[in-house]
Amino acid sequence: DANGNVAAQVDSLHGNYTNPSSEWQAGQYISDQIEIPLWNLIPGDYRISVGVTDPETNERLKAVDSAGQSLDQNRYIFSETITINDE
């Protein structure tokens, strides 16, 4: 939300448990579709963030930007916003 709190969350494995990262090849692009429930959010602006977690340890993997700088909370935050209206 606007205060940086998690308002909705989905935890899943790639490809709905059919495409483990251990099978990825270097340079391969991976696409995945994940639905995030938004119907119970209060009106406001929201942003989507993505992080990758080790399923064995449940710890978030280190994430860096293109310059090698660590990302806050080891997650990428998209600049686009999603607006929920009161209708």
Secondary structure, DSSP 8 states (H G I E B T S, - for coil): -TTS---------HHHHTS-GGG--TT-----------TT--SEEE--EE--B-TTT--B---B-TTS-B-GGG-EE-S--EEE---
